Amino acid sequence: MRAGLALYAAGVPVDELDVDADPALEARWGALIPVLLVDGRELCHYRLDTSALAAVVAQAAGSSSL
């Protein structure tokens, strides 16, 4: 997923967390890692959903330009 993010969302800030290092995160996401959250909501897990990611990146780009 990391390589896909670098390719499809270059320049977009990403916070990477170790789910296994945090008991609360592991309890919530442990069976679904890797998981990609956008604004606290699950976008995809296991594999990168490039269509969903492209929609989020396009929406973010559109909202930041006037």
C-alpha positions in Angstrom: 0.0 0.0 0.0 2.9 2.3 0.8 4.2 2.0 -2.8 0.8 2.7 -4.3 0.4 5.8 -2.1 3.7 7.1 -3.3 2.6 6.6 -6.9 -1.0 7.7 -6.8 -0.9 10.4 -4.1 2.6 11.8 -4.4 2.9 14.9 -2.3 -0.1 14.1 -0.1 0.9 14.0 3.6 0.4 10.6 5.1 0.8 9.6 8.8 1.8 6.0 9.1 1.1 4.2 12.4 2.1 0.8 13.7 -1.2 -0.8 14.5 0.5 -3.7 16.3 2.2 -1.3 18.7 -1.1 0.2 20.0 -3.5 -2.2 21.8 -6.6 0.0 20.9 -5.6 0.2 17.2 -4.7 -3.5 17.1 -8.1 -4.4 18.5 -9.9 -2.2 15.9 -7.8 -2.8 12.8 -5.5 -5.8 13.5 -7.3 -8.1 11.1 -7.6 -5.5 8.4 -4.0 -4.2 8.1 -2.8 -2.5 6.1 -5.7 -0.1 6.4 -6.0 3.4 4.9 -8.0 6.0 6.7 -9.0 9.4 5.4 -10.2 11.9 8.0 -10.7 9.0 10.4 -12.8 6.9 8.0 -11.7 3.7 6.3 -11.0 4.2 2.6 -9.7 0.7 2.0 -7.8 -2.2 3.6 -5.6 -5.1 2.5 -5.1 -3.5 -1.0 -5.0 0.1 -2.2 -8.3 1.1 -3.8 -6.8 3.4 -6.4 -10.2 4.6 -7.6 -11.3 5.6 -4.1 -7.9 7.2 -3.5 -8.1 9.2 -6.8 -11.5 10.5 -5.8 -10.3 11.6 -2.4 -7.2 13.3 -3.9 -9.3 15.0 -6.6 -11.8 16.2 -4.0 -9.1 17.6 -1.8 -7.4 19.4 -4.8 -10.8 20.9 -5.8 -11.6 22.1 -2.3 -8.2 23.8 -1.8 -8.4 25.8 -5.0 -10.6 28.9 -5.5 
